[in-house]
Amino acid sequence: MRGLKGALAGVAALGAGVLMMNHDLSAEMTETAETSDHFYAGSFHNSQKKQQPGLKKTLGILGRYLTEKRVDIAPSGALPVMPLSREQLDALSDDEVHVVKLGHSSVLLKVQGAYWLLDPVFSERASPFSFLGPKRFHPTPISIEALPPIERVLISHNHYDHLDKAAVKKLAAKTTEFLVPLGVDASLKKWGVSEEKIRTFDWWQEHQHGETLVVFTPTQHFSGRSLTDGNQTLWGSWVIHTPDTRLYFSGDSGYFDGFQAIGKKYGPFDLTLMETGAYDKDWASVHMTPEESAQAHLDLQGKVMMPIHNGTFDLAFHAWYEPLERVSEAARIRGIALSTPVFGQPVTAKQIPETGAWWR
C-alpha cells in the first residue's frame, strides 16, 4: 500500500472492518499469477527492486494528510467539459485513430471505426465506498449508457482510480473483449464478465487482431484493492499499433529504464498518453513528477505527449493544477509538443490541433 490513495483506501477498509477480496477470489488470482516470471514469493514484483514501505511510513503519510496545510486541492469553479454524444462519435472518420479524454486516466478511442476504452472510471468516487474517498471534480462527458458498443476495454492495473467495478458491470454486456493484466481477470469474472470475453496479459505479451497490434508493457508500480491482496495482480502499460498510428498508454509508473526499452522496441509513437499527476516525495518510486513524465515521453520516442492522471481526483498533496503547469514548462524546455484538450474534446492522433491551458 503506497501513496495517499492507497493509505486512505486501506484505512477506510480497516475502519469499516471490510476485506473486499474473499479467499476464493484470492486463490484464483494467485493461480493465474503463477504463470508469470514476475510472480514469486507470493506476489508480483517490479523489474527494479524497490524497498517496500511498511506500516510506519503509511501512518506517516496519513499524518501528513491530517496535519499538512494543503492549497487548491480542488477547483474553485466548474471545469470546462465538452458534452459528448453518440452522434458526434459516429461522425468521426473510420480510417483514423481518434482520442477523447474522459477524465483522470480514462480515455475513449475510435480505432478504425471501432470504439475502445482505456481504464474507464465513471463512478463519482475513486474508492471502495460511495460515501468516502476521492470525489471527482467534473462529470464525465458521456455516460456509459450513451456510449456506442465497445470493441475493447484495456485495463492497466486494479487501483480504484483505474478499475471501476460499477463501470465494468455496466460495460460487460456492451463490450466484446476485456484486455487485462494477469490476475485482474478474477475480479472481472466475479463482477459478471463472461470468461470468454477476457484476455489476460503478462509483460511484453503481444496480441495481433487483424491489422492492429496490442502489447502489454512493464511499468514500475504496484497493485491492490484491499488490505489482503497487495501485488496479487500485475500492473503495466499498453502499446497500440494500427497500420498508420502508434499510441502508448502509460497506466501508472515511477520513472525507470523500461521506457527506453519500450521506445526502442515499439516506438516511435505518434502520441503518448502519459501519467502526469498524484506524485509526491513519499511515493516517488511509483509515480513520476511532471518532469520525469516528460523525460519518459522522450525515452519512448514520442512525437506528441498528452498528460493524463490529473484534473479529476484529489490523490496527492499538490495543487490540482500543478501537474499541468509543471509539465507545460518541462515540455517547453525540452521542445516537446504537448496536447491538453479539455475533457470530451475529440482529437485525431496524428493531426492534433493546438490546445490551450484550460486549467487556468
Backbone hydrogen bonds, N-H to C=O, Kabsch-Sander energy under -0.5 kcal/mol:
donor,donor_aa,acceptor,acceptor_aa,energy
5,K,315,L,-0.6
6,G,2,R,-0.8
7,A,3,G,-2.6
8,L,4,L,-2.7
9,A,5,K,-2.1
10,G,6,G,-2.3
11,V,7,A,-2.4
12,A,8,L,-2.6
13,A,9,A,-2.3
14,L,10,G,-2.5
15,G,11,V,-3.2
16,A,12,A,-1.9
17,G,13,A,-0.6
17,G,14,L,-0.9
18,V,13,A,-2.7
20,M,18,V,-0.5
22,N,20,M,-0.6
26,S,22,N,-2.2
27,A,23,H,-2.2
28,E,24,D,-1.8
29,M,25,L,-2.5
30,T,26,S,-2.3
31,E,27,A,-2.1
32,T,28,E,-1.8
33,A,29,M,-2.4
34,E,30,T,-1.9
35,T,32,T,-1.4
36,S,33,A,-2.3
39,F,36,S,-1.1
40,Y,38,H,-0.6
40,Y,43,S,-2.4
43,S,40,Y,-1.5
44,F,231,N,-3.1
45,H,38,H,-1.5
49,K,47,S,-0.6
58,T,54,G,-1.9
59,L,55,L,-2.7
60,G,56,K,-1.8
61,I,57,K,-2.2
62,L,58,T,-2.0
63,G,59,L,-2.3
64,R,60,G,-2.1
65,Y,61,I,-2.2
66,L,62,L,-2.0
67,T,63,G,-1.8
68,E,64,R,-3.1
82,M,343,F,-3.1
84,L,141,P,-2.5
89,L,85,S,-1.9
90,D,86,R,-2.7
91,A,87,E,-1.4
92,L,88,Q,-0.6
92,L,89,L,-1.2
98,H,96,E,-0.6
98,H,110,K,-2.2
99,V,347,V,-3.4
100,V,108,L,-2.4
102,L,106,S,-2.8
103,G,106,S,-1.1
104,H,310,N,-0.7
106,S,103,G,-2.8
107,V,118,L,-1.8
108,L,100,V,-2.9
109,L,116,W,-2.9
110,K,98,H,-2.1
111,V,109,L,-0.6
111,V,114,A,-3.4
112,Q,96,E,-1.6
112,Q,110,K,-0.7
114,A,111,V,-2.0
116,W,109,L,-2.7
117,L,152,R,-2.4
118,L,107,V,-2.9
119,D,117,L,-0.5
119,D,154,L,-2.9
121,V,119,D,-0.6
122,F,120,P,-0.5
126,A,134,P,-2.1
127,S,125,R,-1.4
129,F,132,L,-0.5
136,R,124,E,-2.7
137,F,312,T,-2.1
147,L,143,S,-0.8
147,L,144,I,-0.8
150,I,174,K,-2.6
151,E,115,Y,-2.7
152,R,115,Y,-1.2
153,V,177,E,-2.1
154,L,117,L,-2.9
155,I,179,L,-2.4
162,H,159,H,-2.3
163,L,159,H,-2.7
164,D,120,P,-0.7
164,D,162,H,-0.5
165,K,163,L,-0.7
168,V,164,D,-2.6
169,K,165,K,-2.3
170,K,166,A,-1.7
171,L,167,A,-2.5
172,A,168,V,-1.5
174,K,171,L,-0.6
175,T,171,L,-0.9
176,T,150,I,-2.1
177,E,151,E,-1.2
178,F,197,K,-3.3
179,L,153,V,-3.2
180,V,178,F,-0.6
180,V,199,R,-2.3
182,L,201,F,-1.6
184,V,181,P,-1.6
185,D,181,P,-0.6
186,A,183,G,-1.0
187,S,183,G,-0.5
188,L,184,V,-1.8
189,K,185,D,-2.5
190,K,186,A,-1.8
191,W,187,S,-1.7
192,G,189,K,-1.2
193,V,188,L,-2.4
197,K,194,S,-1.9
198,I,195,E,-1.6
199,R,178,F,-2.9
201,F,180,V,-1.8
204,W,216,F,-2.9
205,Q,202,D,-1.8
205,Q,216,F,-0.6
207,H,214,V,-2.4
209,H,207,H,-0.6
209,H,212,T,-3.2
212,T,209,H,-2.0
213,L,241,H,-2.6
214,V,207,H,-2.4
215,V,239,V,-2.3
216,F,205,Q,-2.0
217,T,215,V,-0.6
217,T,237,S,-2.5
221,H,219,T,-0.7
231,N,223,S,-2.0
232,Q,229,D,-1.7
234,L,182,L,-2.5
236,G,156,S,-1.2
237,S,217,T,-3.1
238,W,249,F,-2.7
239,V,215,V,-2.7
240,I,247,L,-2.5
241,H,213,L,-2.9
242,T,240,I,-0.5
242,T,245,T,-3.0
247,L,240,I,-3.0
248,Y,271,L,-1.8
249,F,238,W,-2.9
250,S,248,Y,-0.5
250,S,273,L,-2.6
254,G,220,Q,-2.1
259,F,256,F,-1.4
261,A,257,D,-1.5
262,I,258,G,-2.5
263,G,259,F,-2.6
264,K,260,Q,-2.5
265,K,261,A,-1.8
266,Y,262,I,-3.1
267,G,262,I,-0.6
267,G,263,G,-1.6
269,F,301,Q,-1.4
270,D,246,R,-1.5
271,L,246,R,-1.6
272,T,304,V,-2.5
273,L,248,Y,-3.5
274,M,272,T,-0.8
274,M,306,M,-1.6
276,T,308,I,-2.7
277,G,288,M,-0.5
283,W,280,D,-1.4
284,A,281,K,-0.8
286,V,283,W,-1.4
287,H,283,W,-0.8
288,M,253,S,-0.8
293,S,289,T,-2.4
294,A,290,P,-2.1
295,Q,291,E,-1.9
296,A,292,E,-2.7
297,H,293,S,-2.1
298,L,294,A,-1.7
299,D,295,Q,-2.6
300,L,296,A,-2.1
301,Q,298,L,-1.4
302,G,297,H,-2.4
303,K,269,F,-2.2
304,V,270,D,-0.9
305,M,337,A,-2.6
306,M,272,T,-3.2
308,I,274,M,-2.8
309,H,104,H,-1.6
311,G,320,W,-0.5
315,L,313,F,-0.9
320,W,72,D,-2.7
322,E,319,A,-0.9
324,L,321,Y,-0.6
325,E,321,Y,-1.8
326,R,322,E,-2.8
327,V,323,P,-2.4
328,S,324,L,-1.5
329,E,325,E,-1.8
330,A,326,R,-2.5
331,A,327,V,-2.5
332,R,328,S,-1.9
333,I,329,E,-2.4
334,R,330,A,-2.1
335,G,331,A,-1.0
335,G,332,R,-0.5
336,I,331,A,-2.6
337,A,303,K,-0.7
338,L,336,I,-0.7
339,S,305,M,-2.9
343,F,80,P,-0.7
344,G,101,K,-2.6
345,Q,342,V,-2.0
347,V,99,V,-2.3
349,A,97,V,-3.1
351,Q,348,T,-1.6
358,W,356,G,-1.6
360,R,357,A,-1.8
